[in-house]
Structures are given as structure tokens and as C-alpha cells.
Amino acid sequence: MDNVEKFSFKGNNVRIIQIENEPCFVGNDVANILGYSRNRKAIQDHVDDEDKCDVPIQDAIGRKQNTTVINESGLYSLILSSKLPNAREFQRWVTSEVLPAIRKHGAYLTDEAIENTLTDPDFIIKLATQLKFEREGRLIAEQRVNELQSKATYYDQVLSNSSLVSITTIAKDYGMGAREMNKLLHGLGVQFKQGKNWFLYAKYQKTGWTHSETFMVTASDGTEHAKVTTKWTQKGRLGLYELLKQKNVIPLIEQNDTALEV
């Protein structure tokens, strides 16, 4: 593909292409910045199949090479799994600088292009069509940026904490109690209750959203019993964020931002 745009983060290039008006990032570039030692394995392990694809991109010496690119969802998957402290800074750079700059410049009229507009009616039609698509693409990109900037606030909050969290903690993000949140997730087909514990339905069991912890409880008679509790990973916390937002359930921090805009 020839529509490759280059951006620089602390001296490291990030190549971005447009696929159906959606920005896609060269996975190898992103993995390098995020400190992965085995880029291909990192993309394979952390990015879902629907969030990546191979496209031909011209390399430095002019050869067309099949290159793996990832969409925004795949980008966040790599960021979340990175151990580097600058992962959060990189994520903010993408949402605050890179995405607003994408498709912002419109058509550039060279002297030859100006001459063609005066002498070639077909060229004028072609140029008008190009401008139409660029404007549509810019509107889509701007809308996407606005969505991502509100998302970034919550992503920042989650990325700053790598520990496991309880459902109570997640529920507080949305102004709910644990019981209400558990009931909501059950209604959405995310989890079911068995005994006193909640478990993910099969659809979500391989997502890495939860982690079961076992601890010992000493009864009044001195005997010890094993007890299991389910905690949520930060990946699960963001997974719920994406799922709940589709149902118009958003965290308080974004509700406040929306109220200020109104």
C-alpha cells in the first residue's frame, strides 16, 4: 500500500495506513516502542485475529513486503500488555497527537495539478471526488478521535494500575454496588453464579479477564477451609468497559466529562 504516513515517538517511527477510513498501525513499529523482545510473538499472543491483518507495504529499499498491521483495538491490547512505564505516555501521544493529525491536510495542488484543473474536465471530476472522500474520511477520523479522547481518560486510569481488582472496585467506577454490577453482567451473558462464586460463561473463559485466587480461612473450631474468590485483570476491566459502553453504560469519569460538554 502507498498511503503510508509516518509519525515519530521519541525518535522511533510509527507507520500508519488507512484501511476503510480506519487507521491501522504497523505492528512491528508499535511492539518496538513498547519494549517487546519478540515482536511477532507479542502480536500473536496479545492481539486478536480480527484486530490485525497482513498488507503489502514498501520497505526502505522499495520492495513490497507483507506486513502485519493492527487496528486501534489491537494497539490498546499491546499497550496494556507492555511492562514499560512509557506505555501510558505512548497511548496518550497516539490519542492526542497522531489521530488528530490523520487525514487533516486535504488535497495538495501542485503546479501540474492546477494546470490540469484548467484544461482537463475529467481531472476536475477526479479531484472533486477525491476531496469528497477526504472530507468524509476526515469527519470519520475526527469523530473517532473525540471518542478516543474520552476513552483515553479511563484507559489512563486502568493502565496506571497493573494489579487484580475486585468486582466491587469495577462497580464503583460506574457508581454501582458489587451486587448490581454482578446482576448486570449476568444479564449480559458474561457470567453465572455457582454457589457463592461467579464464573465466566464459556464465551469469555479464554479472554484472560479474570483470575481465581484461593486462600485459607480458619473456622472457629480451628479447622482450615479453602476459599476461592474471583478477581478481574486489567484486561478484563477494559473488556467490560468496551462491552458496557456498547450498552450505553459508561464510567462516572466519562459521565462527568459528558455533563461538562453539555
C-alpha contacts under 8 A as a table, 3 or more apart, distances in Angstrom:
res1	aa1	res2	aa2	distance
1	M	4	V	7.06
1	M	17	I	7.95
1	M	55	V	7.12
1	M	56	P	5.64
1	M	57	I	5.09
1	M	58	Q	7.08
2	D	57	I	7.06
2	D	58	Q	7.35
3	N	17	I	5.93
3	N	18	Q	7.09
4	V	15	R	6.32
4	V	16	I	5.67
4	V	17	I	4.88
4	V	18	Q	7.82
4	V	57	I	7.97
5	E	15	R	5.65
5	E	16	I	5.17
5	E	17	I	6.26
6	K	13	N	6.26
6	K	14	V	5.67
6	K	15	R	4.60
6	K	16	I	6.32
7	F	13	N	5.57
7	F	14	V	5.17
7	F	15	R	6.45
7	F	16	I	7.86
7	F	98	V	7.19
8	S	11	G	5.64
8	S	12	N	5.28
8	S	13	N	4.48
8	S	14	V	6.04
9	F	12	N	5.11
9	F	13	N	6.38
9	F	14	V	7.28
9	F	90	F	7.54
9	F	93	W	7.91
12	N	29	D	7.88
12	N	33	I	6.99
13	N	29	D	6.78
14	V	25	F	7.11
14	V	26	V	6.89
14	V	29	D	5.36
14	V	30	V	6.64
15	R	25	F	6.02
15	R	26	V	5.57
15	R	29	D	6.99
16	I	23	P	6.38
16	I	24	C	5.53
16	I	25	F	4.61
16	I	26	V	6.23
17	I	23	P	5.76
17	I	24	C	5.36
17	I	25	F	6.64
18	Q	21	N	5.47
18	Q	22	E	5.34
18	Q	23	P	4.72
18	Q	24	C	6.08
19	I	22	E	5.23
19	I	23	P	6.43
19	I	24	C	6.78
21	N	137	G	5.69
21	N	140	I	7.30
21	N	141	A	7.49
22	E	71	N	7.54
22	E	141	A	7.50
23	P	71	N	6.49
23	P	72	E	7.29
23	P	99	L	7.99
24	C	69	V	5.81
24	C	70	I	5.26
24	C	71	N	4.52
24	C	72	E	6.82
25	F	29	D	7.74
25	F	30	V	7.22
25	F	69	V	5.19
25	F	70	I	5.22
25	F	71	N	6.31
25	F	72	E	7.80
25	F	75	L	7.46
26	V	29	D	5.53
26	V	30	V	6.61
26	V	67	T	7.13
26	V	68	T	6.16
26	V	69	V	4.35
26	V	70	I	6.42
27	G	30	V	5.21
27	G	31	A	6.07
27	G	39	N	7.82
27	G	43	I	6.94
27	G	68	T	5.77
27	G	69	V	5.02
27	G	70	I	5.77
28	N	31	A	5.12
28	N	32	N	6.14
28	N	39	N	5.92
28	N	40	R	7.31
28	N	68	T	7.47
29	D	32	N	5.28
29	D	33	I	6.51
30	V	33	I	5.29
30	V	34	L	6.27
30	V	75	L	7.58
30	V	78	L	7.93
31	A	34	L	5.08
31	A	35	G	6.31
31	A	36	Y	5.50
31	A	39	N	5.49
31	A	42	A	7.33
31	A	43	I	7.68
31	A	78	L	7.20
32	N	35	G	5.33
32	N	36	Y	5.99
32	N	37	S	7.76
32	N	39	N	6.98
33	I	36	Y	7.82
34	L	78	L	7.72
34	L	79	I	6.91
34	L	82	S	5.93
34	L	83	K	7.80
34	L	84	L	6.33
34	L	86	N	7.66
34	L	87	A	6.08
35	G	82	S	7.13
35	G	83	K	7.69
35	G	84	L	6.51
36	Y	39	N	5.74
36	Y	42	A	6.77
36	Y	82	S	7.33
38	R	41	K	5.52
38	R	42	A	6.16
39	N	42	A	5.04
39	N	43	I	6.27
40	R	43	I	5.28
40	R	44	Q	6.14
41	K	44	Q	4.92
41	K	45	D	5.91
42	A	45	D	5.18
42	A	46	H	5.86
42	A	47	V	7.83
42	A	78	L	7.57
43	I	46	H	5.44
43	I	47	V	5.29
43	I	78	L	7.30
44	Q	47	V	5.98
44	Q	48	D	7.68
45	D	48	D	7.99
46	H	74	G	7.86
46	H	77	S	6.02
46	H	78	L	6.18
46	H	81	S	7.23
47	V	51	D	6.39
47	V	52	K	7.04
47	V	70	I	7.87
47	V	74	G	5.12
47	V	75	L	7.94
47	V	77	S	6.00
47	V	78	L	6.92
48	D	51	D	5.36
48	D	52	K	6.97
48	D	74	G	6.92
49	D	52	K	5.61
49	D	53	C	7.57
50	E	53	C	7.73
51	D	70	I	5.69
51	D	71	N	5.50
51	D	72	E	7.85
51	D	73	S	6.35
51	D	74	G	5.20
52	K	68	T	6.68
52	K	69	V	5.60
52	K	70	I	4.32
52	K	71	N	6.33
52	K	74	G	6.85
53	C	68	T	5.54
53	C	69	V	5.65
53	C	70	I	6.70
54	D	66	N	5.78
54	D	67	T	5.14
54	D	68	T	4.34
54	D	69	V	6.16
55	V	65	Q	7.91
55	V	66	N	5.22
55	V	67	T	5.37
55	V	68	T	6.47
55	V	69	V	7.17
56	P	64	K	5.59
56	P	65	Q	5.13
56	P	66	N	4.32
56	P	67	T	5.96
57	I	63	R	7.98
57	I	64	K	5.30
57	I	65	Q	5.38
57	I	66	N	6.31
57	I	67	T	6.30
58	Q	61	I	7.81
58	Q	62	G	5.46
58	Q	63	R	5.22
58	Q	64	K	4.34
58	Q	65	Q	6.09
59	D	62	G	5.33
59	D	63	R	5.40
59	D	64	K	6.36
59	D	65	Q	6.69
60	A	63	R	7.50
70	I	73	S	7.72
70	I	74	G	5.29
70	I	75	L	6.29
71	N	74	G	5.24
71	N	75	L	6.18
72	E	75	L	4.84
72	E	76	Y	6.32
73	S	76	Y	5.30
73	S	77	S	6.39
74	G	77	S	4.98
74	G	78	L	6.46
75	L	78	L	5.35
75	L	79	I	6.30
76	Y	79	I	4.89
76	Y	80	L	5.95
76	Y	91	Q	7.72
77	S	80	L	5.28
77	S	81	S	6.31
78	L	81	S	5.23
78	L	82	S	6.18
79	I	82	S	5.27
79	I	87	A	5.68
79	I	88	R	7.39
79	I	91	Q	7.08
80	L	87	A	7.72
80	L	159	L	6.53
80	L	234	Q	7.94
80	L	235	K	7.14
82	S	87	A	6.53
83	K	87	A	7.60
84	L	87	A	5.63
85	P	88	R	6.81
85	P	89	E	7.95
86	N	89	E	4.95
86	N	90	F	6.12
87	A	90	F	5.09
87	A	91	Q	6.24
88	R	91	Q	5.06
88	R	92	R	6.32
88	R	156	D	6.60
88	R	159	L	6.55
88	R	160	S	7.65
89	E	92	R	5.18
89	E	93	W	6.20
90	F	93	W	5.02
90	F	94	V	6.31
91	Q	94	V	5.22
91	Q	95	T	6.45
91	Q	152	A	7.86
92	R	95	T	5.27
92	R	96	S	5.85
92	R	152	A	7.03
93	W	96	S	5.30
93	W	97	E	5.43
93	W	98	V	6.66
94	V	97	E	5.69
94	V	98	V	4.78
94	V	99	L	6.15
95	T	98	V	6.24
95	T	99	L	5.65
95	T	100	P	7.44
95	T	145	V	6.72
95	T	148	L	6.38
95	T	149	Q	6.17
95	T	152	A	7.16
96	S	99	L	6.81
96	S	100	P	6.70
96	S	149	Q	7.15
97	E	100	P	5.73
97	E	101	A	6.38
98	V	101	A	5.30
98	V	102	I	6.49
99	L	102	I	5.28
99	L	141	A	7.24
99	L	145	V	6.09
100	P	104	K	7.46
100	P	141	A	7.41
100	P	142	E	6.60
100	P	145	V	6.28
101	A	104	K	5.54
102	I	138	R	7.67
102	I	141	A	7.17
103	R	106	G	6.66
103	R	134	E	7.01
103	R	137	G	7.04
103	R	138	R	5.59
103	R	141	A	7.54
104	K	138	R	6.37
105	H	108	Y	7.80
106	G	131	L	6.85
106	G	134	E	6.26
106	G	135	R	7.45
107	A	130	Q	7.81
107	A	131	L	6.54
109	L	112	E	7.82
109	L	113	A	5.45
109	L	114	I	6.11
110	T	113	A	5.00
110	T	114	I	6.24
111	D	114	I	5.13
111	D	115	E	6.27
112	E	115	E	5.10
112	E	116	N	6.23
113	A	116	N	5.00
113	A	117	T	6.28
114	I	117	T	5.20
114	I	118	L	6.66
115	E	118	L	5.31
115	E	119	T	6.45
116	N	119	T	5.15
116	N	120	D	5.24
116	N	123	F	6.36
116	N	124	I	7.68
117	T	120	D	5.75
117	T	121	P	6.90
117	T	123	F	6.15
117	T	124	I	5.33
118	L	121	P	7.76
120	D	123	F	5.30
120	D	124	I	6.70
121	P	124	I	5.13
121	P	125	I	6.48
122	D	125	I	5.15
122	D	126	K	6.19
123	F	126	K	4.93
123	F	127	L	6.00
124	I	127	L	5.05
124	I	128	A	6.05
125	I	128	A	5.13
125	I	129	T	6.14
126	K	129	T	5.14
126	K	130	Q	6.17
127	L	130	Q	4.97
127	L	131	L	6.16
128	A	131	L	5.10
128	A	132	K	6.14
129	T	132	K	5.05
129	T	133	F	6.36
130	Q	133	F	5.29
130	Q	134	E	6.12
131	L	134	E	4.95
131	L	135	R	6.03
132	K	135	R	5.26
132	K	136	E	6.23
133	F	136	E	5.03
133	F	137	G	5.95
134	E	137	G	4.92
134	E	138	R	5.97
135	R	138	R	4.95
135	R	139	L	6.18
136	E	139	L	5.19
136	E	140	I	6.27
137	G	140	I	5.09
137	G	141	A	6.05
138	R	141	A	4.94
138	R	142	E	6.00
139	L	142	E	5.09
139	L	143	Q	6.13
140	I	143	Q	5.19
140	I	144	R	6.13
141	A	144	R	4.98
141	A	145	V	6.09
142	E	145	V	5.00
142	E	146	N	6.27
143	Q	146	N	5.20
143	Q	147	E	6.35
144	R	147	E	5.07
144	R	148	L	6.11
145	V	148	L	4.95
145	V	149	Q	6.05
146	N	149	Q	5.25
146	N	150	S	6.69
147	E	150	S	5.62
147	E	151	K	6.29
148	L	151	K	4.72
148	L	152	A	5.78
149	Q	152	A	4.96
149	Q	153	T	6.77
150	S	153	T	5.56
150	S	154	Y	7.28
150	S	254	E	6.41
150	S	257	D	7.68
151	K	154	Y	5.50
151	K	155	Y	6.14
151	K	254	E	7.90
152	A	155	Y	4.80
152	A	156	D	5.83
153	T	156	D	5.22
153	T	157	Q	6.46
153	T	253	I	7.77
153	T	254	E	7.75
154	Y	157	Q	5.05
154	Y	158	V	6.33
154	Y	251	P	7.88
154	Y	253	I	7.22
154	Y	254	E	7.58
155	Y	158	V	5.11
155	Y	159	L	5.90
155	Y	238	L	7.46
156	D	159	L	5.11
156	D	160	S	6.16
157	Q	160	S	5.49
157	Q	161	N	7.19
158	V	161	N	5.53
158	V	162	S	7.60
158	V	234	Q	6.51
158	V	237	R	7.69
158	V	238	L	7.57
159	L	162	S	6.63
159	L	234	Q	7.60
161	N	234	Q	7.63
162	S	233	T	7.97
162	S	234	Q	6.39
163	S	233	T	7.07
163	S	234	Q	7.15
164	L	211	H	7.87
164	L	231	K	5.89
164	L	232	W	5.53
164	L	233	T	4.93
164	L	234	Q	6.69
165	V	169	T	6.25
165	V	170	I	7.29
165	V	231	K	5.53
165	V	232	W	5.18
165	V	233	T	6.51
165	V	234	Q	7.61
166	S	169	T	5.34
166	S	170	I	6.70
166	S	230	T	7.46
166	S	231	K	4.99
166	S	232	W	5.99
167	I	170	I	5.06
167	I	171	A	5.93
167	I	178	A	5.82
167	I	181	M	7.52
167	I	182	N	7.59
167	I	231	K	6.99
167	I	232	W	6.93
168	T	171	A	5.03
168	T	172	K	6.26
168	T	177	G	6.38
168	T	178	A	4.58
169	T	172	K	5.25
169	T	173	D	6.76
170	I	173	D	5.26
170	I	174	Y	7.18
170	I	237	R	7.03
171	A	174	Y	5.40
171	A	175	G	6.37
171	A	176	M	4.91
171	A	177	G	5.55
171	A	178	A	5.59
171	A	180	E	7.94
171	A	181	M	5.71
172	K	175	G	4.82
172	K	176	M	5.41
172	K	177	G	6.51
172	K	178	A	7.97
173	D	176	M	7.55
173	D	251	P	5.29
173	D	252	L	5.98
173	D	253	I	7.62
174	Y	249	V	7.78
174	Y	250	I	6.55
174	Y	251	P	4.34
174	Y	252	L	5.25
175	G	251	P	7.52
175	G	252	L	6.46
176	M	180	E	6.24
176	M	181	M	6.42
177	G	180	E	5.37
177	G	181	M	6.29
178	A	181	M	5.14
178	A	182	N	6.03
179	R	182	N	5.18
179	R	183	K	6.17
180	E	183	K	5.13
180	E	184	L	6.18
181	M	184	L	4.98
181	M	185	L	6.17
182	N	185	L	5.19
182	N	186	H	6.10
182	N	191	Q	7.92
183	K	186	H	5.06
183	K	187	G	6.21
184	L	187	G	5.10
184	L	188	L	6.33
185	L	188	L	5.00
185	L	189	G	6.37
185	L	190	V	5.29
185	L	191	Q	6.13
186	H	189	G	5.19
186	H	190	V	5.62
186	H	191	Q	4.97
186	H	192	F	5.75
187	G	190	V	7.57
189	G	192	F	7.75
189	G	201	Y	7.02
190	V	200	L	5.80
190	V	201	Y	5.78
190	V	203	K	7.87
190	V	204	Y	6.83
191	Q	198	W	6.33
191	Q	199	F	5.30
191	Q	200	L	4.13
191	Q	201	Y	5.15
192	F	198	W	5.54
192	F	199	F	5.45
192	F	200	L	6.35
192	F	201	Y	6.61
193	K	196	K	6.84
193	K	197	N	5.68
193	K	198	W	4.38
193	K	199	F	6.21
194	Q	197	N	5.53
194	Q	198	W	6.23
194	Q	199	F	7.34
197	N	228	V	7.69
197	N	229	T	6.85
197	N	230	T	7.34
198	W	230	T	7.12
199	F	230	T	7.76
200	L	203	K	7.75
200	L	204	Y	5.88
200	L	205	Q	5.64
201	Y	204	Y	5.75
201	Y	205	Q	6.27
202	A	205	Q	5.09
202	A	206	K	7.80
203	K	206	K	7.52
204	Y	207	T	5.39
204	Y	209	W	7.62
205	Q	208	G	7.08
205	Q	209	W	7.73
206	K	209	W	7.92
207	T	236	G	7.71
208	G	211	H	7.54
208	G	233	T	7.28
208	G	235	K	6.99
208	G	236	G	6.74
209	W	232	W	5.87
209	W	233	T	5.39
209	W	234	Q	7.48
209	W	235	K	5.68
209	W	236	G	3.56
209	W	237	R	7.19
209	W	239	G	7.29
210	T	230	T	6.60
210	T	231	K	5.63
210	T	232	W	4.32
210	T	233	T	5.45
210	T	236	G	6.30
211	H	230	T	5.83
211	H	231	K	5.29
211	H	232	W	6.10
211	H	233	T	6.76
212	S	228	V	6.59
212	S	229	T	5.73
212	S	230	T	4.47
212	S	231	K	6.11
213	E	228	V	5.63
213	E	229	T	5.33
213	E	230	T	6.21
213	E	231	K	7.23
214	T	226	A	6.52
214	T	227	K	5.56
214	T	228	V	4.46
214	T	229	T	6.44
215	F	226	A	5.72
215	F	227	K	5.43
215	F	228	V	6.53
216	M	224	E	6.15
216	M	225	H	5.50
216	M	226	A	4.58
216	M	227	K	5.99
217	V	224	E	5.44
217	V	225	H	5.24
217	V	226	A	6.28
217	V	227	K	6.76
218	T	221	D	7.96
218	T	222	G	5.81
218	T	223	T	5.63
218	T	224	E	4.40
218	T	225	H	6.44
219	A	222	G	5.29
219	A	223	T	5.39
219	A	224	E	6.11
219	A	225	H	7.48
220	S	223	T	7.45
232	W	235	K	7.98
232	W	236	G	5.75
232	W	237	R	6.50
233	T	236	G	5.00
233	T	237	R	6.25
234	Q	237	R	4.82
234	Q	238	L	6.30
235	K	238	L	5.26
235	K	239	G	6.05
236	G	239	G	4.77
236	G	240	L	6.09
237	R	240	L	5.28
237	R	241	Y	6.29
238	L	241	Y	4.77
238	L	242	E	6.30
239	G	242	E	5.29
239	G	243	L	6.23
240	L	243	L	4.95
240	L	244	L	5.78
241	Y	244	L	5.29
241	Y	245	K	5.96
241	Y	250	I	7.33
241	Y	251	P	7.88
242	E	245	K	5.26
242	E	246	Q	6.55
243	L	246	Q	5.43
243	L	247	K	6.99
244	L	247	K	5.08
244	L	248	N	6.44
244	L	249	V	5.04
244	L	250	I	6.66
245	K	248	N	4.81
245	K	249	V	5.02
245	K	250	I	5.41
246	Q	249	V	7.35
250	I	254	E	6.51
250	I	255	Q	6.62
251	P	254	E	5.59
251	P	255	Q	6.34
252	L	255	Q	4.80
252	L	256	N	6.12
253	I	256	N	5.36
253	I	257	D	6.56
254	E	257	D	4.90
254	E	258	T	6.15
255	Q	258	T	5.10
255	Q	259	A	6.20
256	N	259	A	5.07
256	N	260	L	6.30
257	D	260	L	5.22
257	D	261	E	6.40
258	T	261	E	5.16
258	T	262	V	6.38
259	A	262	V	5.21
